[in-house]
Amino acid sequence: MPPQLPFFVYGTLRPGGRNHTRHLAGRCTGARAATLEDTALHRGPGYPYALPDTGRAVHGEVVTVHPALYGQVLADLDRLEDCTADGTGEYVRERLAVRLDDGSTAAAWVYLAGPRVAARLRAAPDLVASGDWHRR
């Protein structure tokens, strides 16, 4: 099992989002505003993708999952995001540093666009200029 890091959520998994209600509500011990720097937010088919991009930033929250529920939540989120062990899914999960609302940084799991999606977005970007899915 990978380390029990918090998750940086930036789309439908954010508090108030439809997938937060389904997969994270009642399973978290906290949420804090955070920013993922050098990353761009792109529109997807009803949900966003994050893709490394120097000079841009994605805004979201870092959610901490109750330790006893962590394994199940991780499996649920990997399945939701089509995050596969071979790295060919719709998303890939990476350990990245995020900047918290107090200016400090923390390591968190982040779901980024997988290789096929990333190639498509690089060829035809569909940026969310604000970097914030709630303010698109």
Secondary structure, DSSP 4 states (H G I P E B T S, - for coil): ------EEE-STTSTTSHHHHHHTTTTEEEEEEEEEEEEEEEE-SSSEEEEEEEEEEEEEEEEEEPGGGHHHHHHHHHHHTT--TTS-SSEEEEEEEEEETTS-EEEEEEEEE-HHHHHHHHHS--B-TTSBGGG-
